[in-house]
């Protein structure tokens, strides 16, 4: 196994709910249960039982075969997911960076779930929320990200994937965070602006152009972490 495969296998092995973590990675790779079962030469019901945590925790051998299957199938499709994961994982920092905090969920949630969990108000693009799958969030100090992070460091903000929400703190109008999202080569699936009563019209327009739902919440950063970090 290479280092990325080892990291995924380690996350599954150390998870309190390894089946849910396997499901997260399968869905992140965009592989169906049927396709995975065909490659592994097992039944879809077996995969469903693992993902539903109805079977005993998978052993090292099963986890190894599972991860290798994800990488083989993706490589057969052109390797896009692997390339993105390697790009996002290169040089990633997490809680040591004071101006951003990264958390990856053990199982994906929808945009609608996120709205409910953080008591958010939907500003734009509500139609995308139900079908959206979010695999984590990044909490950002808006001013410091704008002033201190270089373009080469920007992928660090995504952790393992861009299938995530960006939650911006220290925002005055909402314009600057959305301008950053607009010009960046990699974009989050959803943006949350914290503690803002009125969102700038340009920020709303950018959100609509990029088809990225924009939410606001009154919750503090610490309360957001408390509500989301158990997922």
C-alpha positions as CSV (number, residue, x, y, z in Angstrom):
1,X,0.0,0.0,0.0
2,X,1.1,3.6,-0.7
3,X,0.8,6.3,2.0
4,X,-2.6,7.4,0.9
5,X,-4.0,3.9,1.0
6,X,-2.4,3.3,4.4
7,X,-4.0,6.5,5.7
8,X,-7.5,5.4,4.5
9,X,-7.0,1.9,5.9
10,X,-5.8,3.3,9.2
11,X,-8.8,5.5,9.5
12,X,-11.1,2.5,8.9
13,X,-9.3,0.3,11.3
14,X,-9.2,2.9,14.1
15,X,-12.8,4.0,13.7
16,X,-15.4,3.3,16.3
17,X,-17.8,2.5,13.4
18,X,-15.5,1.0,10.7
19,X,-18.5,0.1,8.5
20,X,-19.7,3.7,8.4
21,X,-16.2,4.8,7.5
22,X,-16.0,2.2,4.7
23,X,-19.2,3.6,3.3
24,X,-17.9,7.1,3.5
25,X,-14.9,6.3,1.4
26,X,-16.8,4.2,-1.1
27,X,-19.2,7.1,-1.7
28,X,-16.4,9.5,-1.9
29,X,-14.9,7.4,-4.6
30,X,-18.3,7.3,-6.3
31,X,-18.4,3.5,-6.4
32,X,-21.7,1.7,-6.0
33,X,-22.1,-1.3,-3.7
34,X,-22.8,-3.4,-6.8
35,X,-19.6,-2.4,-8.5
36,X,-17.5,-3.0,-5.4
37,X,-19.2,-6.4,-4.7
38,X,-18.4,-7.4,-8.3
39,X,-14.7,-6.5,-7.9
40,X,-14.4,-8.2,-4.5
41,X,-16.4,-11.2,-5.6
42,X,-18.8,-11.0,-2.7
43,X,-22.5,-10.2,-2.4
44,X,-23.9,-6.7,-2.1
45,X,-25.7,-7.8,1.1
46,X,-22.3,-8.5,2.7
47,X,-21.1,-5.0,1.8
48,X,-24.4,-3.5,3.1
49,X,-24.0,-5.5,6.4
50,X,-20.5,-4.1,6.9
51,X,-21.5,-0.6,6.1
52,X,-24.5,-0.8,8.4
53,X,-22.2,-2.1,11.2
54,X,-24.2,-5.3,11.4
55,X,-21.1,-7.5,11.0
56,X,-18.1,-7.8,13.2
57,X,-15.5,-5.2,12.6
58,X,-13.5,-6.1,9.4
59,X,-10.1,-7.5,9.9
60,X,-6.9,-6.1,8.4
61,X,-7.2,-8.4,5.3
62,X,-10.7,-7.2,4.5
63,X,-9.8,-3.6,4.9
64,X,-6.7,-4.0,2.7
65,X,-8.8,-5.6,-0.1
66,X,-11.4,-2.9,0.3
67,X,-9.0,0.0,-0.1
68,X,-7.1,-1.7,-3.0
69,X,-10.5,-2.2,-4.7
70,X,-11.3,1.5,-4.4
71,X,-8.0,2.5,-5.9
72,X,-8.1,-0.1,-8.7
73,X,-11.6,0.8,-9.8
74,X,-10.8,4.6,-9.7
75,X,-7.6,3.9,-11.8
76,X,-9.7,2.0,-14.3
77,X,-11.8,5.2,-14.6
78,X,-8.8,7.5,-15.1
79,X,-7.7,8.0,-11.5
80,X,-9.5,11.4,-10.9
81,X,-10.4,10.8,-7.3
82,X,-7.0,9.6,-6.4
83,X,-5.3,12.6,-8.0
84,X,-7.6,14.9,-6.1
85,X,-7.0,13.2,-2.8
86,X,-3.3,13.3,-3.3
87,X,-3.5,17.0,-4.2
88,X,-5.6,17.9,-1.2
89,X,-3.5,15.7,1.2
90,X,-0.2,17.1,0.2
91,X,1.1,19.2,3.0
92,X,-2.1,19.2,4.9
93,X,-2.2,20.7,8.4
94,X,-5.1,20.6,10.8
95,X,-5.5,21.9,14.3
96,X,-2.0,23.4,14.5
97,X,-3.1,26.2,12.1
98,X,-4.8,28.8,14.2
99,X,-6.7,30.4,11.3
100,X,-8.4,27.2,10.1
101,X,-9.7,24.0,11.5
102,X,-10.5,20.8,9.5
103,X,-12.8,18.0,10.5
104,X,-13.8,15.1,8.2
105,X,-17.1,13.3,9.0
106,X,-17.2,9.5,9.6
107,X,-20.2,9.4,7.3
108,X,-21.4,12.0,4.8
109,X,-24.3,14.2,5.5
110,X,-26.5,16.3,3.2
111,X,-26.6,20.0,3.0
112,X,-30.1,19.9,4.5
113,X,-28.6,18.0,7.5
114,X,-26.0,20.7,8.0
115,X,-28.7,23.4,7.9
116,X,-30.5,21.6,10.7
117,X,-27.4,20.8,12.8
118,X,-26.1,24.4,12.9
119,X,-29.5,26.2,13.0
120,X,-28.6,27.9,9.7
121,X,-30.6,30.3,7.5
122,X,-30.5,29.5,3.8
123,X,-29.5,32.6,1.7
124,X,-29.1,31.0,-1.8
125,X,-29.5,27.9,-3.8
126,X,-31.7,25.8,-1.5
127,X,-32.4,23.3,-4.3
128,X,-28.9,21.8,-4.2
129,X,-29.0,21.0,-0.4
130,X,-30.9,17.7,-0.4
131,X,-28.8,15.9,-3.0
132,X,-25.4,17.3,-1.8
133,X,-23.1,15.0,0.1
134,X,-20.7,16.7,2.6
135,X,-17.7,14.7,3.9
136,X,-16.5,17.3,6.3
137,X,-16.1,21.0,7.1
138,X,-13.4,23.6,7.4
139,X,-13.8,26.5,9.9
140,X,-11.8,29.5,8.8
141,X,-10.8,32.9,10.2
142,X,-11.8,34.9,7.1
143,X,-9.4,37.8,7.5
144,X,-6.4,35.6,8.2
145,X,-7.1,33.3,5.3
146,X,-7.4,36.3,2.9
147,X,-4.3,38.0,4.2
148,X,-2.0,35.1,5.0
149,X,-2.6,32.1,2.9
150,X,-0.8,31.8,-0.5
151,X,-2.4,30.2,-3.6
152,X,-0.1,27.2,-3.3
153,X,-1.3,26.6,0.3
154,X,-5.0,26.9,-0.6
155,X,-5.5,23.1,-1.1
156,X,-4.7,22.6,2.6
157,X,-8.0,24.0,3.5
158,X,-9.8,21.0,2.0
159,X,-8.4,18.2,4.0
160,X,-9.0,15.0,2.1
161,X,-11.7,16.3,-0.3
162,X,-13.5,19.3,-1.6
163,X,-16.9,17.7,-0.9
164,X,-17.1,19.9,2.2
165,X,-18.5,23.0,3.8
166,X,-16.4,26.2,4.4
167,X,-17.6,28.0,7.5
168,X,-16.2,31.5,7.7
169,X,-15.7,33.4,11.0
170,X,-14.7,37.1,11.5
171,X,-16.8,38.3,8.5
172,X,-18.2,41.8,8.1
173,X,-20.2,41.6,4.9
174,X,-19.6,38.2,3.4
175,X,-18.1,39.7,0.2
176,X,-14.4,38.8,0.8
177,X,-14.9,35.1,1.5
178,X,-17.1,34.7,-1.6
179,X,-14.6,36.6,-3.8
180,X,-11.9,34.1,-2.6
181,X,-14.2,31.2,-3.5
182,X,-14.9,32.8,-6.9
183,X,-11.3,33.1,-7.9
184,X,-10.0,29.9,-6.3
185,X,-9.3,26.9,-8.6
186,X,-10.9,24.5,-6.1
187,X,-14.2,25.2,-4.5
188,X,-16.2,23.9,-1.5
189,X,-19.7,22.5,-2.1
190,X,-21.3,24.9,0.5
191,X,-20.4,28.1,2.3
192,X,-21.5,29.2,5.8
193,X,-21.0,32.7,7.1
194,X,-21.1,33.0,10.8
195,X,-22.8,35.8,12.8
196,X,-23.9,38.0,10.0
197,X,-27.3,39.7,9.8
198,X,-27.1,41.0,6.2
199,X,-25.1,39.4,3.4
200,X,-23.4,41.5,0.8
201,X,-25.3,41.5,-2.6
202,X,-22.1,40.6,-4.5
203,X,-21.5,37.6,-2.2
204,X,-25.1,36.5,-3.0
205,X,-24.5,37.0,-6.7
206,X,-21.2,35.0,-6.7
207,X,-23.0,32.2,-4.8
208,X,-25.7,32.0,-7.4
209,X,-23.2,32.1,-10.3
210,X,-21.0,29.3,-8.8
211,X,-24.1,27.3,-7.7
212,X,-22.7,27.0,-4.2
213,X,-25.4,27.3,-1.5
214,X,-24.7,30.1,1.0
215,X,-25.9,29.9,4.6
216,X,-25.6,32.0,7.7
217,X,-25.6,30.9,11.4
218,X,-25.5,32.6,14.7
219,X,-23.7,29.8,16.4
220,X,-20.2,30.4,17.8
221,X,-17.2,28.5,16.4
222,X,-17.0,26.4,19.5
223,X,-20.7,25.5,19.4
224,X,-20.4,24.5,15.7
225,X,-17.5,22.2,16.6
226,X,-19.5,20.6,19.4
227,X,-22.4,19.9,17.1
228,X,-20.5,18.7,14.0
229,X,-17.5,16.9,15.5
230,X,-19.4,13.8,16.6
231,X,-20.4,13.0,13.0
